[in-house]
């Protein structure tokens, strides 16, 4: 992973973004020697967001199952019928 100072980002944003788009490698931005932010490609960020959403949905499903909040396939089809037309 590349590491850049925030001052370098301010001065050379175009070059850093071009490198990011070419390499697809995240860039760690530091301020005063400490990590401050990650700079990631838009497509990679959206992919990460989709993965997080999927994992959150799976976690909600597992919690519902553990709590006994389940219905049969037939009941699910009946509830979803208005969206499945």
N, C-alpha and C positions, 0 to 999 in steps of 0.2 A: 504494500500500500504506500502510495506517495504521501508525503507530509509537506505542507507548505505553511509558511508564516502568513498571518492575515495581511501584513503589509505587502508581501509578495503578491497575494491575491488582488489587492487593491491596484498594484502597479501593472500586473501582468495577467489580468483576468482572461483576456482573449486567448493567450497562449495556453493557460491552464485549462480552460474549457475545451480548446481544440485537442489537447493531450487527453483529456478525460473522455471525449467522444471517440477518439481513436483507440485508446487502450481499454475503455470500459472499466478501468480500475478506480475505485473510490479514492478521494483525496481527503486526508485529515487536515483540517485547518487548525492551527494553534495560535493562541494569544498569550503573550507573556510566558511562553514555554509550556503552556498547558493545553490539552485538547479542548477545542471550542465547538467544532462542528465538522460534519462530513459533507463533502460535495460529491453527489452521485448523479449518474446519467438518468434522465427522465424515465427511459424505458426500464432501467433496473429498479428505480424507485417504485414505479407502478407495479412491477412484478413482485417486489417485496411486499407492497401493500396488499396485493391479491393473496399472497401466501399467508399473511397475518390474518386477513379476513377469513380465509378458509380454516385456519387453525382455531380461530375464535369460534367459528360455527361448529367445528368438531367438538370443542370443549363444552359448548352449550348443550350439544346433543348428548355427550357423555354424562353431563350433570343431570339432564332431564331423565336419562335412562336410570342413573343411580338413585334418583328420587322417585322413581316409579311413574313418572309422567310420560307414559307411552300409550299409543293407540294402535289398533290393528291396521293392516294394509287397506282393508275395505273402508274403514273409517277415514283413513287419510285420503283415499281417492274421493270419497264423498265430500270431504271438506275442501279439497282442491279442485273439484269438478268445475267450479265457476271460472277458474284460471286455465283449465286444461282444454277448453273448447276450441 
